[in-house]
Amino acid sequence: MTDSRPQPRTATTPAEFVALMRRLRAWSGCSYRQLERRAEAVGDVLPRATLADALSRRDLPREDLLAAFVRACGADDDTVAEWVDARRRLAVAREKTTPPPGDTPAAPGGETRVVASDEMPAAPPPVSEVAGRKAPARRLVAGAAAATLLCLVGAWQFDRLSTGEAASPPSSPISATPAPSGLAAGASGPAPARRWVRVRPAADPSLCLTAGRARDVSYGPEVAVLGPCATAVPPRTFLTAVGDGLFRLQWDHPDPAKGVGCLTVIPAGPAAGMLEPWSDCTGARPNQRFRLEPTGGDGYRIRPASSGRCLAVNGDDGRLGAEAVERPCASTAGQTFLIEPE
């Protein structure tokens, strides 16, 4: 692990900011694969290919990706906030000013992306450090040391599994609600873990939950609707256990303007009771947490923690374009969903 101490506030351009991110990864001692696993362990989304691409660019990463990355490197909440604040400052400055010619020259023949690997070298350190920021640096030192230890342990466990050594026995379940079939946590590794899934209505399994528009009300943002499974991605859907028998349903969209969103029961207004992806997944909002109640076979009721009611297909008929909406629980096919690995 290097001795440099990346300070996000020293960055004056997006390119410098990304260079500091590369140094932070080197500081953590973690590979891309290990960072992805550490992010999954706390419910964050940090695909290693997406991270490698972000660190090979000269422009700012998505805010949610940045926060997940810094957290996975071992930083505490205050340090994560410092990185996010620095990114926002640069984003605002970029909107207000036009970069001078030659600030970000293209490579001959157009922009050339770096093909990143798990051993991408760190960028050179910045010219100077900002004085008077000893406390954040100490927090980062402690966090990085812990992250490095966990990354080394994680790599050792992965090698054991790869070479056929027996894994340790599974730990006790984190909740009384079983994970859907095929989605239970493995014998090793921390929980909760992210699981990519498809959510289909039992009334018509050829359809999948995806992004669309409310049909009969005036509501601009996207909501969760039924669409053909063949065209339901993007967004990809993933399930994250959050403890107490509850789960988050989240979408990951390749469009940076959308990014990762938690499916949230809309509390009021014309689309009240429908599901909208919110980018703010922090805290413990009960309308972003769901209990999965087995109904027999592969079926589940999806019950929002905010009300204890059940998600249903609007109209109860499973038609193309029908919204997922909160309703009083009933024994109908429109309230039963199949949840399976993607």
Residue pairs with C-beta under 8 A, 6 or more apart in sequence:
1 26
1 27
1 28
1 29
1 144
1 148
2 23
2 26
2 27
2 122
4 23
4 27
4 122
4 125
5 27
5 129
5 137
5 140
5 141
6 20
6 21
6 23
6 24
6 27
6 140
7 20
7 126
7 129
7 130
7 133
7 136
7 137
8 17
8 20
8 82
8 83
8 85
8 86
8 87
9 82
9 86
9 130
9 133
10 16
10 20
10 126
10 128
10 129
10 130
11 17
11 19
11 20
11 86
11 90
11 126
12 90
13 90
13 99
13 103
13 104
14 58
14 59
14 60
14 90
14 94
15 58
15 59
15 104
16 126
17 60
17 86
17 87
17 90
18 54
18 55
18 57
18 58
18 59
18 60
18 61
19 123
19 124
19 126
20 123
20 126
21 54
21 55
21 61
21 66
21 69
22 55
22 120
22 121
22 122
22 123
23 122
23 123
23 125
24 69
24 70
24 73
25 35
25 55
25 69
25 73
25 120
25 122
26 121
26 122
27 73
27 122
27 140
27 144
28 35
28 72
28 73
28 74
28 144
28 147
28 148
28 151
29 144
29 147
29 148
29 151
29 152
30 38
30 72
30 73
30 147
30 148
30 151
31 118
31 119
31 151
31 155
32 48
32 51
32 52
32 116
32 117
32 118
33 48
33 118
33 158
34 151
34 154
34 155
35 46
35 48
35 51
35 69
35 72
35 73
35 151
36 46
36 47
36 48
36 51
36 72
37 154
37 189
38 72
38 147
38 150
38 151
38 154
39 45
39 46
39 68
39 69
39 71
39 72
40 46
40 193
40 194
41 189
41 190
41 191
41 192
41 193
42 71
42 192
43 192
43 194
43 240
43 242
43 248
44 67
44 68
44 71
44 72
45 64
45 65
45 68
45 194
45 238
45 250
45 252
45 260
46 65
46 68
46 69
46 72
47 252
48 118
50 65
51 65
51 69
52 116
52 117
52 120
53 113
53 116
54 61
54 62
54 65
54 69
55 116
55 120
56 113
56 114
56 115
56 116
56 120
57 113
58 104
60 87
60 90
60 91
60 94
61 69
61 87
62 256
62 259
63 84
63 87
63 88
63 259
64 259
64 260
64 279
65 259
66 83
66 84
66 87
67 80
67 83
67 84
70 79
70 80
70 83
71 80
72 147
73 143
73 144
73 147
74 140
74 142
74 143
74 144
74 145
74 146
74 147
74 148
74 150
75 83
75 139
75 140
75 143
75 144
76 139
76 143
78 136
78 139
79 136
79 139
79 140
79 143
82 136
114 120
157 167
157 188
157 189
160 167
161 167
161 188
167 186
167 187
167 188
168 187
168 188
169 187
170 185
170 186
170 187
171 191
174 191
174 192
174 241
174 243
175 241
175 243
175 244
175 245
175 246
176 245
177 245
177 246
177 247
177 291
177 292
177 293
178 184
178 292
178 294
179 185
179 195
179 239
179 241
179 292
180 197
180 239
180 292
180 298
180 300
180 339
180 340
181 298
181 340
182 340
182 341
183 195
183 197
183 239
183 339
183 340
183 341
185 191
185 192
185 193
185 241
186 193
191 241
192 240
192 241
192 242
192 243
193 240
193 241
194 238
194 239
194 240
195 238
195 239
195 240
195 341
196 236
196 237
196 238
196 341
196 342
197 237
197 238
197 239
197 339
197 340
197 341
197 342
198 208
198 209
198 229
198 232
198 237
198 338
198 339
198 340
198 341
198 342
199 208
199 209
199 237
199 249
199 302
199 337
199 338
199 339
200 206
200 207
200 208
200 209
200 229
200 337
200 338
200 340
201 207
201 209
201 226
201 313
201 318
201 333
201 334
201 336
201 337
201 338
202 299
202 333
202 336
202 337
202 338
203 313
203 316
203 317
203 318
203 333
203 334
203 336
204 226
204 318
204 319
205 338
206 228
206 229
207 226
207 227
207 228
207 229
207 318
207 320
208 226
208 227
208 228
208 229
208 232
209 224
209 225
209 226
209 232
209 237
209 324
209 337
210 224
210 225
210 226
210 227
210 231
210 232
210 233
210 235
211 222
211 223
211 224
211 225
211 234
211 235
211 251
211 253
211 277
212 222
212 223
212 224
212 225
212 226
212 227
212 321
212 323
213 219
213 222
213 223
213 225
214 223
214 225
214 270
214 271
214 274
214 323
215 314
215 321
215 322
215 323
217 270
217 271
218 270
219 269
219 270
219 271
219 274
221 276
222 276
222 277
223 266
223 271
223 274
223 275
223 276
223 323
223 324
224 263
224 274
224 275
224 276
224 277
224 323
224 324
225 321
225 322
225 323
225 324
226 313
226 318
226 319
226 320
226 321
226 322
226 323
226 324
227 320
227 321
228 320
234 252
234 253
234 254
234 255
235 251
235 252
235 253
235 258
235 261
235 277
236 251
236 252
236 253
236 342
237 249
237 250
237 251
237 252
237 342
238 249
238 250
238 251
238 252
239 247
239 248
239 249
239 250
239 339
240 247
240 248
240 250
241 247
242 248
242 284
242 289
245 291
246 289
246 290
246 291
246 305
247 289
247 290
247 291
247 292
248 262
248 263
248 281
248 288
248 289
248 290
249 262
249 263
249 275
249 290
249 302
250 260
250 261
250 262
250 263
250 277
250 281
251 258
251 260
251 261
251 263
251 277
252 259
252 260
253 259
253 260
253 261
258 277
259 279
260 279
260 281
261 277
261 278
261 279
261 281
262 277
262 278
262 280
262 281
262 285
262 288
263 275
263 276
263 277
263 288
264 275
264 276
264 277
264 278
264 285
264 287
264 288
265 273
265 274
265 275
265 287
265 288
265 304
265 306
265 307
265 326
266 272
266 273
266 274
266 275
266 276
267 287
267 306
273 325
273 326
273 327
274 314
274 323
274 324
274 325
274 326
275 311
275 323
275 324
275 325
278 288
281 288
285 306
286 304
286 305
286 306
287 304
287 305
287 306
287 307
289 304
289 305
289 306
290 302
290 303
290 304
290 305
290 311
291 302
291 303
291 305
292 300
292 301
292 302
292 303
292 339
293 300
293 301
293 302
293 303
294 300
295 301
295 336
298 338
298 339
298 340
299 336
299 337
299 338
300 336
300 337
300 338
300 339
301 310
301 311
301 329
301 335
301 336
301 337
302 310
302 311
302 337
303 309
303 310
303 311
303 329
304 311
304 326
307 326
309 326
309 327
309 328
309 329
310 326
310 327
310 328
310 329
310 330
310 335
311 324
311 325
311 326
311 327
311 335
311 337
312 324
312 325
312 326
312 327
312 330
312 332
312 334
312 335
313 319
313 322
313 323
313 324
313 325
313 334
313 335
314 322
314 323
314 324
314 325
315 322
315 334
316 332
316 333
316 334
316 335
317 334
318 333
318 334
327 335
329 335
